[in-house]
Amino acid sequence: MNVLAIDIGGTKLAAALVDEARHITERRELPTPASKTPQALGAALETVVAPLKARAQRVAVASTGIIHHGVLTAINPENLGGLARFPLVETVTRLTGLPCIAVNDAQAAAWAEYRALQEEVSEMVFLTVSTGVGGGIICQGKLHTGIGGLAGHFGHTLADPHGPRCGCGRTGCVEAIASGRAIAAAATAELAGLDAKAIFARAEEGNSQAKALVARSAQTLARLIADIKAVTDCQRVVVGGSIGLAHGYLPQVQDFMAQQPAAFHTRLAAAHYRHDAGLLGAALLAQGEEA
């Protein structure tokens, strides 16, 4: 069965045909609409699915934000502003004429990465560090989404009570310090106005401020992982996202992890499916794999 998988992120919107062997046979991408209104998102979804929908039997959507009963709510309006209650499943079903499921993108990615593990693991956490910071929890071999869809939103746990205000309305969230948006927002002087990708490039060149911003993000993530280990006793943390997979980032996280007491250590790994984990996880769920 071919699944039309859709991934809605704060930066880009992707759609792909996924076959039963977990192969992406065709894909389309476009930037997430700048206005981020319901009308703009609906129009962008129509554009990206139109060339693919005729060859699919089901649709699966992985999206940033909270997914509850098929409705999308952006927990951080700065990432997907204007989407207080977007009827995601209803909209995609109407656009494609196909049965549709929807799940948070990091939760979907967690399921794909769990299914890709080569060894026996019952407790795993996936973290994505990108425009925002999100996550997914595998507990006793099952994907845990929570009653209201909030489970795994680790980016909105406290990192620094005196830190910057987060778009979710709280102060000092992990996302407000470690995410790509946060890295760019904290840049000053010669780095002001640069995006996270450019700041990482400057860090590679040895720019001291850029290196400090990247290190601050990595240290914040390492502390988050120690907290996650304390709560879940997970055997593995898998890291993805544009920041999480950036060159040299995960080794820094590992170095900061090593500074934590041994009880809070866990194995770290880069996402096996790289930037396609959300698409593939959603497709697996639509194909009927138990979560």
Disulfide bonds with the S-S distance in Angstrom:
none
